[in-house]
């Protein structure tokens, strides 16, 4: 059925404009009224050509809109495969993530995130590729594919970051070669205008957080003492324009304790402005969400998204990605301990004598 519809649509897309054109030529050459120079004849001729032109424009517009909707569906499907939905829980961490697009009609952006449990701890990536559209989507695909493999293979965050850096450089070289086949060569270094901000986190079983940051905003830590950045050190330059330093020791950022949350985001969240040009007060909104009860990763995510939409009147000027991680491990451990204690008490009861 679909194999028949597609050629039929293509035939209509080509045949209808030709039919409109044939009608115009037939009228001009075959209709006696079109050959006259009187005012009435000219008005009728103009009306006929106006009707034909209007019909042709309407047909072309419908065809373009149909092709645009199809392209958006394909792009949306591709991005949904790349940014697959994250599970609500990963190795004792509560997870919630979402995106806001700067263009309601756009389904392809340059934001990326992933959470993977490994033998080295839960590893997290949050990134922002410069640009939009299919080129940005290709870069996202390359980096996420590399991260999903290297997160399990590399025991050190520094080596994991180098894998991502090599993947980006190779991807940009291959893309340049494909886009400029006449040059006949592949550049040794990526294009200077292409870069990606990347944040890598590793959360151990004891809650210890290690990080490597290349030009990305530091996450916010929501704890009992308030809201503060996870770290205040200057990040490394973004991946792409500059080589990584020889040594890449992961930064120790304390512990994510029970009931605490990390909020990762792309810079579109803090750069969002309202009609008066005021920036979105992300720390204030997070502090409010942290004092609501009950608090959860999903609740924090929905609070921030709702605040962003109200602040920007539903029209953010940049793509925004949000990822919230909460530590549930102590709660699970406490439940397991109580269960063990109940089992031990039950086993310790004396056996009735017969």
Helices and strands as residue ranges (DSSP letters): H 2-30, H 32-35, H 39-82, E 89-90, E 93-100, E 111-118, E 121-129, H 133-153, H 157-179, G 181-183, E 196-203, E 208-214, E 220-223, E 226-229, E 251-255, E 261-265, H 268-271, H 282-291, H 297-311, E 320-327, H 329-348
